[in-house]
Amino acid sequence: MEVQGKIKMIDETKTYGSNGFRKREVVITTEEQYPQHILVEFVQDKCDLLNAYQAGQSVKVSINLRGREWVNPQGETKYFNSIQGWRIENLSQANAGSPEMPPMPPADAFEPATDFNEEDHDDLPF
């Protein structure tokens, strides 16, 4: 799955527990009629993917939905969901054009053909 939008906020990397579990959160604001602010978690080595990004950039984030069950001390079962990112792409850079394919010049940059003759152009074999 993917989420597309602008980065609203990137949090610092936080470390939890004695085993050094790392987590970093980013908020993506979707660009639709009713924008949504989606919190996406990047964990462990994926935290470093966010180093090259900043607030305001248009991005596409590849995500996995995660769900877990927890039984509290009173015996009640609770369910939690999280959105975990595993790849992030800069859309503003992708839309600027690739180095292999130069951008197409506007139509008015070309001169119109003036020596076009209908008789000379009829090269159909039938």
Summary of the structure (lengths in Angstrom):
residues: 126
radius of gyration: 25.5
end to end distance: 53.8
largest distance: 91.6
contacts: 254
relative contact order: 0.18
helix: 16%
strand: 44%
